[in-house]
Amino acid sequence: MNNLCKFLTDEPEPDILYKKCISCKELKPLTEYGYRNFTIGGKEETINTCKECKSKENKLIAKWKKEYPKPDKNDVCPGCLETEDDIKSGGGWEHHIKKDRTVWRVDHDHETDTFRDYLCDYCNNVLGRAKDNPDTLRRLADYIEYHRGAEK
């Protein structure tokens, strides 16, 4: 307990919640993270990257966007092989982001901080959720194929 807090307010020090940044791996107070959105219960949800790391990442992405032109509207995503129009017409897009916003996201290697290519928002999220681990993605592909075979 911080004695200064107790001395000044005669109340116990507030509990400070911490979380580990997925980039720098440091344990930091939640005040060091930006907010993503709100949970169903109305509680604020923080992003998984601390503000310092997110700022560095945003600067790199801005630099890459200048160096590497975005795909054209008719280009296909290397992951799902769909065009921007295919993705937007698939439903759900209008609820996530503005309709006039592009689906293309800068994909980069989080370990080496190097640009890889542009992916659609959905495929980029899949890689991020799998932590860019090819073994995880292969196991999930095997899982889907196994269960599709079991349905026949």
Backbone hydrogen bonds, N-H to C=O, Kabsch-Sander energy under -0.5 kcal/mol:
donor,donor_aa,acceptor,acceptor_aa,energy
3,N,1,M,-0.7
6,K,2,N,-1.6
7,F,3,N,-2.8
8,L,4,L,-2.7
9,T,5,C,-2.5
10,D,5,C,-0.6
10,D,6,K,-1.9
11,E,5,C,-0.5
17,L,15,D,-0.6
19,K,28,K,-2.4
21,C,26,E,-2.5
22,I,48,N,-2.4
25,K,21,C,-1.3
28,K,19,K,-2.8
28,K,26,E,-0.6
30,L,17,L,-2.5
32,E,29,P,-2.6
33,Y,30,L,-1.7
34,G,49,T,-0.6
36,R,45,E,-3.5
37,N,45,E,-1.0
39,T,43,K,-3.3
42,G,39,T,-2.0
45,E,37,N,-3.3
47,I,34,G,-2.3
51,K,32,E,-3.3
54,K,50,C,-2.9
55,S,51,K,-2.2
56,K,52,E,-1.7
57,E,53,C,-2.5
58,N,54,K,-2.7
59,K,55,S,-1.8
60,L,56,K,-1.9
61,I,57,E,-2.6
62,A,58,N,-2.3
63,K,59,K,-2.0
64,W,60,L,-2.7
65,K,61,I,-2.4
66,K,62,A,-1.2
67,E,63,K,-1.8
68,Y,64,W,-3.2
75,D,72,D,-1.5
77,C,82,E,-2.3
81,L,77,C,-1.9
84,E,73,K,-1.3
85,D,73,K,-0.6
87,I,83,T,-2.3
88,K,84,E,-2.7
89,S,85,D,-2.3
90,G,86,D,-0.6
90,G,87,I,-0.9
91,G,88,K,-0.8
95,H,92,G,-0.9
96,H,92,G,-0.7
96,H,93,W,-1.2
97,I,93,W,-2.0
101,R,98,K,-1.5
105,R,119,L,-3.4
107,D,117,D,-3.1
109,D,114,T,-2.8
110,H,108,H,-0.6
113,D,109,D,-1.8
114,T,109,D,-0.8
116,R,107,D,-2.8
117,D,107,D,-1.2
119,L,105,R,-2.4
121,D,103,V,-1.5
124,N,120,C,-2.6
125,N,121,D,-2.1
126,V,122,Y,-2.0
127,L,123,C,-2.3
128,G,124,N,-2.1
129,R,125,N,-2.9
130,A,126,V,-1.9
131,K,128,G,-1.3
132,D,127,L,-3.1
133,N,130,A,-1.5
137,L,133,N,-2.0
138,R,134,P,-2.6
139,R,135,D,-2.5
140,L,136,T,-2.3
141,A,137,L,-2.1
142,D,138,R,-2.7
143,Y,139,R,-2.5
144,I,140,L,-2.4
145,E,141,A,-2.5
146,Y,142,D,-2.7
147,H,143,Y,-2.3
148,R,144,I,-2.2
149,G,145,E,-1.9
150,A,146,Y,-1.6
151,E,147,H,-0.9
152,K,148,R,-0.5
152,K,149,G,-0.8
